[in-house]
Amino acid sequence: MFYVLSRFVYLLEIVFVVLILLPLTLANKNIAFIGDGINPWLTAAHLVGWLAVLGLGVLAVAAVKFWRAPALGWWLRVHTTLLLISSAILLGFAFWTHLLAPSLKF
């Protein structure tokens, strides 16, 4: 179950990045994406990003459970820990760049 939930959190993180980058790549075809046209995209990215932040707790619980399970190999434990660290770095960068600010003012 934790495997499926962790993959769902990673999918949320990918959607978060795509929702930010896609309108910026489409800006050369439609200049409205540089102004108010990007607001719905950023709002959706904001909501998906906060869901990914909640999922970070699931990743932490999964990492602890995998380290405590005696039947699992060392690679699965290291893999889960590395995925937790990479997710924390991505979401930390999103906080640092104010993509996950508490307000929706852009």
MARRO-246117 format. One record per residue: residue number from 1; residue in three letters; x, y, z of N, C-alpha, C in turn. Coordinates in steps of 0.1 Angstrom, whole numbers, plus 5000, padded with zeros to 4 digits. Example, Ala and Ser with C-alpha at 12.3 -4.5 7.8 and 13.67 -1.06 7.14 Angstrom:
2
[1, "ALA", [5132, 4943, 5078], [5123, 4955, 5078], [5132, 4967, 5078]];
[2, "SER", [5128, 4978, 5071], [5137, 4989, 5071], [5129, 5000, 5079]];
***
This chain:
106
[1, "MET", [5008, 4988, 5000], [5000, 5000, 5000], [5009, 5013, 5000]];
[2, "PHE", [5020, 5013, 5008], [5028, 5024, 5008], [5035, 5026, 4995]];
[3, "TYR", [5038, 5015, 4988], [5044, 5016, 4974], [5035, 5024, 4965]];
[4, "VAL", [5022, 5021, 4965], [5013, 5027, 4956], [5011, 5042, 4960]];
[5, "LEU", [5010, 5045, 4973], [5008, 5058, 4978], [5020, 5067, 4975]];
[6, "SER", [5032, 5061, 4976], [5044, 5069, 4973], [5045, 5072, 4958]];
[7, "ARG", [5041, 5063, 4950], [5041, 5066, 4935], [5031, 5076, 4932]];
[8, "PHE", [5019, 5077, 4939], [5010, 5087, 4937], [5015, 5101, 4941]];
[9, "VAL", [5023, 5101, 4952], [5029, 5114, 4956], [5039, 5118, 4945]];
[10, "TYR", [5047, 5109, 4940], [5056, 5113, 4929], [5049, 5118, 4917]];
[11, "LEU", [5037, 5112, 4914], [5029, 5117, 4902], [5024, 5131, 4905]];
[12, "LEU", [5020, 5134, 4917], [5016, 5147, 4921], [5028, 5157, 4919]];
[13, "GLU", [5040, 5153, 4923], [5051, 5162, 4921], [5054, 5165, 4906]];
[14, "ILE", [5053, 5155, 4898], [5055, 5157, 4883], [5044, 5166, 4878]];
[15, "VAL", [5032, 5164, 4882], [5021, 5173, 4877], [5023, 5187, 4882]];
[16, "PHE", [5028, 5189, 4894], [5031, 5202, 4899], [5041, 5209, 4890]];
[17, "VAL", [5052, 5202, 4887], [5062, 5208, 4878], [5057, 5211, 4864]];
[18, "VAL", [5049, 5202, 4859], [5043, 5204, 4845], [5033, 5216, 4845]];
[19, "LEU", [5025, 5217, 4856], [5016, 5228, 4856], [5023, 5242, 4857]];
[20, "ILE", [5035, 5242, 4861], [5042, 5255, 4861], [5049, 5257, 4848]];
[21, "LEU", [5056, 5247, 4843], [5064, 5248, 4831], [5056, 5249, 4818]];
[22, "LEU", [5045, 5242, 4817], [5037, 5241, 4804], [5032, 5255, 4800]];
[23, "PRO", [5026, 5263, 4808], [5022, 5276, 4803], [5033, 5285, 4799]];
[24, "LEU", [5045, 5283, 4806], [5056, 5292, 4802], [5062, 5287, 4789]];
[25, "THR", [5061, 5275, 4785], [5065, 5270, 4772], [5056, 5274, 4761]];
[26, "LEU", [5043, 5276, 4765], [5033, 5280, 4755], [5032, 5295, 4753]];
[27, "ALA", [5040, 5302, 4761], [5039, 5317, 4761], [5043, 5323, 4747]];
[28, "ASN", [5052, 5316, 4740], [5056, 5322, 4727], [5045, 5321, 4717]];
[29, "LYS", [5035, 5312, 4718], [5024, 5312, 4709], [5012, 5321, 4714]];
[30, "ASN", [5011, 5323, 4727], [5000, 5331, 4732], [5006, 5339, 4743]];
[31, "ILE", [5007, 5352, 4741], [5013, 5361, 4751], [5005, 5363, 4763]];
[32, "ALA", [4992, 5359, 4763], [4984, 5360, 4775], [4989, 5351, 4787]];
[33, "PHE", [4997, 5341, 4784], [5002, 5333, 4794], [5012, 5340, 4803]];
[34, "ILE", [5017, 5351, 4798], [5027, 5359, 4806], [5019, 5368, 4817]];
[35, "GLY", [5007, 5371, 4813], [4999, 5380, 4822], [4989, 5372, 4831]];
[36, "ASP", [4977, 5375, 4830], [4966, 5369, 4838], [4963, 5355, 4833]];
[37, "GLY", [4967, 5351, 4821], [4963, 5338, 4816], [4970, 5327, 4824]];
[38, "ILE", [4981, 5330, 4831], [4988, 5319, 4838], [4982, 5317, 4852]];
[39, "ASN", [4973, 5326, 4857], [4967, 5324, 4870], [4960, 5311, 4873]];
[40, "PRO", [4951, 5306, 4863], [4945, 5293, 4866], [4955, 5282, 4867]];
[41, "TRP", [4966, 5282, 4859], [4976, 5272, 4859], [4984, 5272, 4872]];
[42, "LEU", [4987, 5284, 4877], [4994, 5285, 4890], [4985, 5282, 4902]];
[43, "THR", [4973, 5284, 4901], [4963, 5280, 4912], [4963, 5265, 4912]];
[44, "ALA", [4961, 5259, 4901], [4961, 5244, 4901], [4974, 5238, 4905]];
[45, "ALA", [4985, 5244, 4901], [4998, 5240, 4906], [5000, 5241, 4921]];
[46, "HIS", [4994, 5252, 4926], [4995, 5255, 4941], [4987, 5244, 4948]];
[47, "LEU", [4976, 5241, 4944], [4968, 5230, 4950], [4975, 5217, 4950]];
[48, "VAL", [4980, 5213, 4938], [4987, 5200, 4936], [4999, 5200, 4944]];
[49, "GLY", [5006, 5211, 4945], [5018, 5212, 4953], [5016, 5210, 4968]];
[50, "TRP", [5005, 5215, 4973], [5002, 5213, 4987], [4997, 5199, 4990]];
[51, "LEU", [4991, 5193, 4980], [4988, 5178, 4982], [5001, 5170, 4982]];
[52, "ALA", [5010, 5174, 4974], [5023, 5167, 4974], [5031, 5169, 4988]];
[53, "VAL", [5029, 5181, 4994], [5035, 5184, 5007], [5029, 5175, 5017]];
[54, "LEU", [5015, 5173, 5017], [5009, 5163, 5026], [5014, 5149, 5023]];
[55, "GLY", [5016, 5146, 5011], [5021, 5133, 5007], [5036, 5130, 5012]];
[56, "LEU", [5043, 5141, 5015], [5056, 5140, 5020], [5056, 5132, 5034]];
[57, "GLY", [5046, 5134, 5041], [5044, 5126, 5054], [5042, 5111, 5051]];
[58, "VAL", [5035, 5108, 5040], [5034, 5094, 5037], [5047, 5088, 5033]];
[59, "LEU", [5055, 5096, 5026], [5068, 5091, 5022], [5077, 5089, 5034]];
[60, "ALA", [5076, 5097, 5044], [5084, 5096, 5056], [5080, 5083, 5064]];
[61, "VAL", [5067, 5081, 5065], [5062, 5069, 5072], [5066, 5057, 5064]];
[62, "ALA", [5066, 5057, 5051], [5070, 5045, 5043], [5085, 5043, 5045]];
[63, "ALA", [5093, 5053, 5045], [5107, 5051, 5047], [5110, 5045, 5061]];
[64, "VAL", [5103, 5049, 5071], [5105, 5044, 5084], [5101, 5029, 5085]];
[65, "LYS", [5089, 5026, 5079], [5084, 5012, 5079], [5093, 5003, 5071]];
[66, "PHE", [5099, 5008, 5060], [5107, 4999, 5052], [5121, 4997, 5059]];
[67, "TRP", [5125, 5006, 5067], [5138, 5004, 5074], [5136, 4995, 5086]];
[68, "ARG", [5123, 4994, 5091], [5121, 4985, 5103], [5117, 4971, 5099]];
[69, "ALA", [5113, 4969, 5086], [5109, 4956, 5081], [5122, 4947, 5079]];
[70, "PRO", [5123, 4936, 5086], [5135, 4928, 5085], [5136, 4920, 5072]];
[71, "ALA", [5125, 4917, 5066], [5125, 4909, 5054], [5130, 4917, 5041]];
[72, "LEU", [5130, 4930, 5042], [5133, 4937, 5030], [5148, 4939, 5028]];
[73, "GLY", [5152, 4940, 5016], [5167, 4942, 5013], [5171, 4956, 5015]];
[74, "TRP", [5184, 4957, 5015], [5190, 4970, 5017], [5187, 4980, 5006]];
[75, "TRP", [5186, 4975, 4993], [5184, 4984, 4982], [5170, 4991, 4983]];
[76, "LEU", [5160, 4984, 4987], [5147, 4989, 4988], [5147, 5000, 4999]];
[77, "ARG", [5154, 4998, 5010], [5155, 5008, 5021], [5162, 5020, 5016]];
[78, "VAL", [5173, 5019, 5009], [5180, 5030, 5004], [5172, 5038, 4994]];
[79, "HIS", [5166, 5030, 4985], [5157, 5036, 4974], [5146, 5044, 4980]];
[80, "THR", [5140, 5039, 4990], [5129, 5047, 4997], [5134, 5059, 5003]];
[81, "THR", [5145, 5058, 5010], [5151, 5070, 5016], [5156, 5081, 5006]];
[82, "LEU", [5162, 5076, 4995], [5166, 5086, 4985], [5154, 5093, 4978]];
[83, "LEU", [5143, 5085, 4977], [5131, 5092, 4971], [5125, 5102, 4981]];
[84, "LEU", [5125, 5099, 4994], [5121, 5108, 5004], [5129, 5121, 5004]];
[85, "ILE", [5143, 5119, 5003], [5152, 5131, 5002], [5149, 5139, 4990]];
[86, "SER", [5148, 5133, 4978], [5146, 5140, 4966], [5133, 5148, 4966]];
[87, "SER", [5122, 5142, 4971], [5109, 5149, 4972], [5110, 5161, 4982]];
[88, "ALA", [5118, 5159, 4993], [5119, 5170, 5002], [5127, 5181, 4996]];
[89, "ILE", [5137, 5178, 4988], [5145, 5188, 4981], [5136, 5196, 4971]];
[90, "LEU", [5128, 5189, 4963], [5120, 5195, 4953], [5109, 5204, 4960]];
[91, "LEU", [5103, 5199, 4970], [5093, 5208, 4977], [5099, 5219, 4985]];
[92, "GLY", [5111, 5217, 4990], [5118, 5227, 4997], [5122, 5238, 4987]];
[93, "PHE", [5126, 5235, 4975], [5129, 5244, 4965], [5116, 5252, 4961]];
[94, "ALA", [5105, 5245, 4960], [5092, 5252, 4957], [5089, 5262, 4968]];
[95, "PHE", [5091, 5259, 4981], [5089, 5268, 4992], [5099, 5280, 4990]];
[96, "TRP", [5111, 5277, 4987], [5121, 5288, 4987], [5118, 5298, 4975]];
[97, "THR", [5113, 5293, 4964], [5109, 5301, 4953], [5095, 5307, 4954]];
[98, "HIS", [5088, 5305, 4965], [5075, 5310, 4968], [5064, 5304, 4959]];
[99, "LEU", [5067, 5292, 4953], [5056, 5286, 4945], [5046, 5279, 4955]];
[100, "LEU", [5050, 5277, 4967], [5040, 5271, 4977], [5039, 5280, 4988]];
[101, "ALA", [5037, 5293, 4986], [5034, 5303, 4996], [5020, 5300, 5002]];
[102, "PRO", [5018, 5305, 5014], [5004, 5303, 5020], [4993, 5310, 5013]];
[103, "SER", [4997, 5321, 5005], [4986, 5328, 4998], [4986, 5325, 4984]];
[104, "LEU", [4976, 5329, 4977], [4974, 5327, 4963], [4977, 5340, 4955]];
[105, "LYS", [4984, 5350, 4961], [4987, 5362, 4954], [5000, 5360, 4946]];
[106, "PHE", [4999, 5361, 4933], [5011, 5359, 4924], [5017, 5372, 4920]];
***
